Amino acid sequence: MHTSKNLVFTSFDSDENPLRKLPKITQVQYLDAYLTELSASTVIEEPNYFDRDYLDEFSAFYSLSSRGYPNICRRLHFFSSDQVSSELLQRAASGAIEDIGTLKESYLGFVVIRPIPSAPLGRTVLTWFPDNVPQMPRITSPSRLYSCHLAGVTLEVTGLAWQQQDTGVGACATVGLWVALHSSAFDDHHAVPTTAQITKAAHDGASLGARMFPSNGLNMYQIMEAIKAQQLAPIWCAGDLQYGDDQGQIITGFSKERFASICASFIRSGYPVLIWGQHLDGGIIKHVICAVGFRESPPPDLEVGNTCLQDAETIFLYIHDDNLGASVRFRIVDNGDGKAVTIQTDPPNENAEQSPTLGYPIIRPEALCIAVHECLRVSPDKLHAISKELSSQLCSALNIILEENGADKVSISSSTRFIKLADYIGEELGRTLADQSDVLGKVRMALMQEVPPMSLHIGVIRFALSNSTPLMDLIYDTTDTDRNCPVFAHVVYDKTVATNIMSQSTGYGELVKAFV
């Protein structure tokens, strides 16, 4: 029978830090380095913690082992304040506002420690680093708010859960899908499954004779079946390149434009992207990781009159890799000459030469899988194709008008996203028209009153000048097919475009003017 134990308070830099007492595996070293960069100062250990994910793993597998695994975990809480102590927590538990504020404001997140010697790191949620490049913001839309309770005090952290694979209940594909299903995109109706439930769902739909536990990993069909078991829809994007290498082997992969634009489009939409790839370390080692963020590319340096798909210029992805840790920065490498794109770790800080991610094998992505809502049926490739065609037409038409009026010609970039209608009308338009409150109200009312009823999720193509000034949004119905992809409306931010180009258009839904 379990016994009561006291909370343990230690300095993060102390030898008694329970994280540093774990085996010196790569994931532990990465979490240590990550928390060091976050200026972690104090650790509170809950020595008795029942974790839902581990309890399900215990029930499915570990309870049957003769080793006698316990069913209880530990949970470590990390704080940036050195004022956190047993006395402060007791005052906060008594309702002291100032002490509650100290805990909340300095909270960095938590790590669950499982009683599995070979894979101790369970559900882990840590806050993101501060974004020091606001002109090229880090996009982390899949992140969500997690709440936990410590002695009656509610602590919150925004991030996305990560854990180490144990190979008993789940390998890399299972953990990657578990991460993806934590996404903020599913918060309103979706109960996050445990890794054991994911593995069971995958085998219920496509076991192909394989043993369920211990798990040797899931294939692409099992991943998609597990997604469907959650009443969600899988979108599978195969690489668009195939060629022979110097040894005569067939290489499958992605062009830089397609890989970067698909990843950025879905991540911006709140959907993490499962990357199915191969380690290029001399052997054929398949691996599945989950992209949970990216950094927007700088405004494209285009010649006047040219167009581009802006997301194709994306350089950095932030990836949850069960072999490394949470939010690891990877660089997208364009190998040129029609060769497939690769990704490799690229630690950002000044201590990068000591990063535990260095030396990690380069990965060549071969396919992407995204879990989306069932009503989202239009493919990202369709929106990308439309955006490339229309941006060229729009750029040509706009430059003719500008030239006639003696103004300088321009270049145009486009980007795509899938988004809830409520989030587009609320947050997205709120950001875009933040300094035009009167116009913002009129646009929101027009979309509600003048446009036919729109779907829960919409597809949005945004056209912008090369300096990122928006020109127009096209709003697409996502509940139809790629062959029949109707437009609900177009929101025009530029008066010249609205008056001279789009005012007579009938194929782009209702015209909504978003300018003074």
Helices and strands as residue ranges (DSSP letters): E 8-11, H 26-37, E 42-49, H 52-60, G 62-64, E 73-79, H 86-93, H 97-105, E 107-113, E 121-126, E 138-139, E 144-150, E 153-159, H 172-180, G 184-186, H 195-206, H 220-228, E 232-238, E 241-244, E 250-253, H 256-268, E 273-280, E 284-295, E 307-309, G 310-313, E 316-321, E 325-333, E 342-345, G 352-354, E 363-373, H 380-404, E 412-420, H 421-423, I 424-428, H 429-432, H 437-449, E 457-465, E 470-477, E 487-492, H 495-497, I 498-502, E 510-513
